[in-house]
Amino acid sequence: MVATKESGQPKPQNNTSAPPKDAADSSFMSGSDADISGDGTDVIKSDGYLEDHRAYFEKRFAHFKRWVRDIDASEGGIEKFSRGYEDFGLHVTEDGVRYREWAPGAKAASLVGDFNGWDISANPLVRNEFGVWETVVPNTAAGSVPIAHGSHVKVSFVTDSGERVYRLPAWSTYVTQDLAKSPIYDAVFYNPPHKYAFKHKRPVPAADLRIYEAHVGISSPEARVATFKEFTRDMLPMIRDLGYNAVQLMAIMEHAYYASFGYQVTSFFAPSSRYGEPDDLRELIDTAHAMGIVVFLDVVHSHACNNVDDGLNKFDGTDHCYFHEGARGRHELWNSRLFNYSHHEVTRFLLSNLRYWIEEFGFDGFRFDGVTSMIYTHHGIAYGFSGDYNEYFGGGTDEDAIVFLMLANYMCHKLYPGFVTIAEDVSGMPALCRPVQEGGVGFDYRLTMSIPDMWIKMIKELKDEEWDVGHIAHQLTNRRYQERAITYCESHDQALVGDKTLAFWLMDKE
């Protein structure tokens, strides 16, 4: 994949910096930020056809600013709000292991695991007025951590109907699968005695990105699942020597169904244990940085796996904990659950998820999967976009999802100058890749998804002398003014989903 940009497009900032340490110093993350003092209609300056939708942009931007101000007032700013992974889940403290979980539909809860013999009465949780449950497992008499590294844990809830259910903690950072016993994943308390320490400075993503998309598990020529360590040893040097300056990793967030290629996520904070331990992923990214290669994460926030026992579905016994209730909370084609982006705690969970992958693992950019599905209530199902602006800014637009993406892009770019965000969108929504402060959604790039489809179609169906150069030129340049794009010949969409790679179309059995 190669990054391209239109003339007049501002260059990315050539510096990276750590996020502010004190939320009080983060005026840009509050309603007082001068960058978001406008009304969100600056995008109209570069596209006069948007004038008819001025009221829409004003309303959307007011919605976004209301979110920022509310977070600032109730949480001390989005910088603090997006560090939920430091408060929720399992954490070692001076007094013991603290566990916090949001489960508003539950009537009772307890933490169980190897450490307490799975006794539901040993470590009950106490609920606050916001539906957040908490407990502290005290240190042992000798003063050591009460839960051993590698122990299995679960949270047990009593639902509104009185049923007792067991779930994996939603903020689990490591989950494993033992197929000899069950296909269901187990949550593991990950507290190694020596956590991997990053050794190399993070490079600045280049303005001319050359992206190598990779799946760690299928990176070996052998018929088995490859590991993070093997990818670090064998693939990174090859990627560097081929001239790439970015690696985009797919299937990193844990997914129970391996054949989904990572697009049915069950544990959003856990790197897939199929490839090794979390520290192995840290080493991979640190090694890539030493080579001058930045690493992007394929982020799946458009939907979640339908699994109950090892996913987020019916987490607290209700149909609507993290997701919309009823039909709105289900994707008809993907058989998956759809997040309720309007909810305060869901937004905390997802924004914190982004911060977690940046802070804990050092990712330099995100490729957001399924953006088209997110930003329309019809999810693009059986819907053809003709380019009529009413298709983008009418009743089929999901404003809650768009505002969430605006928050995500605003946060990433403000806290990490030079950070890269890429949208997988097939609809061509105007202003998707314009800055948030102008009223855009804030992505740096969108994928030019029609171009790889064009190449495959031509190679499969046409003789060389039948190629239409005018059509090729149009497809290669058909993008919105001042909105940057990633141009590529193929990705996993062409190579893995019922087709062959370009290489095999060209050389195959003939």
Secondary structure, 3 states (H helix, E strand, C coil): CEEECCCCCCCCCCCCCCCCCCHHHCHHHCCCCHHHCCCCCHHHHHCHHHHHHHHHHHHHHHHHHHHHHHHHHHHCCHHHHCCHHHCCEEEECCCEEEEEEECCCCCEEEEEEHHHCCCCCCCECEECCCCEEEEEEECCCCCCCCCCCCCEEEEEEECCCCCEEEECCCCCCCEECCCCCCCCCEEECCCCCCCCCCCCCCCCCCCCCEEEEEEHHHCCCCCCCCCHHHHHHHHHHHHHHCCCCEEEEECCEEECCHHHCCCCEEEEEEECHHHCCHHHHHHHHHHHHHCCCEEEEEECCCCECCCCCCCCCCCCCCCCCCECCHHHHEECCCCEECECCCCHHHHHHHHHHHHHHHHHHCCCEEEECCHHHHHECCCCCCCCCCCCHHHCCCCCECHHHHHHHHHHHHHHHHHCCCCEEEECCCCCCCCCCCCHHHCCCCCCEEECCHHHHHHHHHHHHCCHHHCCHHHHHHHHHCCCCCCCEEECCCCHHHHCCCCCCHHHHHHCCC
